[in-house]
Amino acid sequence: MISIGLGEDFNGYDRTIDTHIKNIRQKIEPDPRNPKYIVTVHGVGYRLGGEKKGDSHDI
């Protein structure tokens, strides 16, 4: 997501993406502590649409 949005040369990643994801979750998730729409994939990043495996996209 960083390389797409900001270019590979971006050095300012200090939980910036995590903070934005948290804020988005608070707005769209029925229960932000148990997200359904934006799911964390440990070691990879985030996945949109966590309800169905295989139909979602990793960020």
N, C-alpha and C positions, 0 to 999 in steps of 0.2 A: 504494500500500500504506500509506503514511503517513497519507493523508487518511482511509482506511477505518479503520485501527487506532487512530490517535491524534487524528484531527480535523485540519482544515486549519490550525489555529492553532499546531500544534507547531513549535517553533523549535530543537529539540535535535538536528537531523540533522547529525551530524558523523561519517559513516561507520558509524553505529549499525546500519542495515539491512544494510550490506555485511558487518559483523562477524557478525551473526546468520546471514546466508546462508552465510558461510564455515563457521561452526560446524555448521550443518545439513548442508552438503555433506560435511563430514568424517564425519558419522554415517551418511549414507544412500548416498553415491556410492561405487561400487567404486574409482574413481580420481578423487579430488576435483580434481585439476589438469586433468582432461578431463571435466567434468560432463555427464551425460546427462539427469538428472532436473530440475535447476534450472540453466537456461542464462541467461547474461548477454546481454541485448539492448542493445547500446551506444546511448546516447542515450534509451533508454526505461526500462529497469529489468531485470526478470527474467522468464523464461518457465518455466512448469512443464511437464514432459514434453517435453523437447527432441528426442525421437526422431522425431516426425512433425510436419511443417509443417502448420499449419492446424487441428490438433486440440488445440493447447496454448493456454494462457491467459497473457496478459501481466499482470504484477503492477505 
